């Protein structure tokens, strides 16, 4: 007798081993039709999986997150199936699930065209409509290698050959197509209805630039038509907000092939940068941080002590001088410990908070670079707090409160909190991990935050909190973090004199709020679609005259506002006022002031707010008060 326990606690008995599909059918025809997979002891399995012992079971449908992963995984195989149908000489490689979709890499003699992609998607739809069953079989490794070599799939054979010889591998078949896969998959292709292919990109075989270039086809798949349409609409909106597009249109920055992965900031973009940096500098000053500056280039021996030379060297830019090797710093932490180590520190000095707008360099792969979101040279609002173990809770709670205020000022109110806990491979006692993990969790509770546990995702030396903000399109961006570190102070011999007169190691809290300023500014541009709030806008006011007779008055208006600290653009060109208004509107300033003869005679201005909102005629003093209020409220 086999007993299956369902999520509601009810039990079902079966005389013989039973499949997940058969259990679903015993519950009801509706569930049997909707079932995509099952979950047994936390593992997702096919509906054909045979239950041979008493087990807990959840039936997974398209409404479940696991069900959506199964749909996307299966749609990746459907993509490969369609490609092989249309382009038999193409070789399939790997096709995983990714956020919001999937991709599959192919080796083919020529680049796929947009027309090819459209034909592939059409063929996928046709294959799905055939509702072919998806079946699984298992082969010994060597037999599977021979099978894929025999059908000309040499990449698959290479993948399988890297698996230990004594292992078996699973293959999934749908119609004429069979692929290597761990599964699970939907029971038949008819379950795959709502998908779209998005784009083609290059990708190196196994992610190694020394290998051949493949073609990666990206797609998305959803449980319902409405969800697919919502996602596609969101992508359209995201494209309009793309920081690379807006950066060019608004003349903020550019990326140049002479310096890949590095940013050329134009005057307006650098004004925006300074707005963010000076705001964060005030945050430092108001919250007990001492701003420091460490060198860009540090000797190899320091990076050997920290462990980066052995584990991170390929991502570091290195140089040599007088037969000594150096590296551009990829992070600021070691420099701050060297500053801490100058002079004797007492327990009375702790907590000691250092902050730096530290410029770092990391040799990111060229294929991973993305505008100013993913670069090789970046600046962090980096801070390190040296404290005792007993001060961790208080410092972390204060940091969370501070981070919440900063994000709110930048227009973000939705924050996702995660505590990344001990990984399997770690150093330190269980007592240490218990104490530090509980301190992080309690610090979030004190700040009134609900949080998720990211089990096993902490660093090998300590847990951390990750703070992700949610933007206007619902996208999540992990920016802030606070991380406990007792390892680096040990490696670099940091000490303080305790109340007992003995020497002790401080705990080092790595913390960042916005993280990379480049990336955060990219997020801001996309969040606000380039229409930045008044306090951040590179140009806060445009002043336009109608005819030359108001030119002197327009200059007076602009000068008066500039003397009040506002960023003003004066346009005295001999152009039609409608043309000038339209042109300036495209640059998205918060306010456009128009002055004609009536405004000049009254000592006033005609005010247009962003979005083509006509606020009428105001005295210059009234307008100045309004914009000052906007800035003060971060509106």
PyMOL commands that set and color helices and strands:
alter all, ss='L'
color gray80, all
select helices_A, chain A and resi 20-27+29-34+65-86+114-129+141-150+154-161+189-191+205-207+225-241+243-249+257-259+267-286+300-306+308-311+313-315+333-340+347-349+366-368+389-409+430-446+487-491+517-527+548-563+577-585+597-602+620-632
alter helices_A, ss='H'
color red, helices_A
select strands_A, chain A and resi 2-6+11-14+18-19+37-40+43-45+50-51+55-60+91-92+97-98+101-107+134-140+168-174+177-180+194-204+213-222+253-255+263-265+290-291+297-299+318-321+324-328+352-361+377-387+415-420+451-454+464-470+476-485+496-497+503-504+507-516+541-545+568-571+591-595+604-609+613-619
alter strands_A, ss='S'
color yellow, strands_A
deselect
rebuild
show_as cartoon
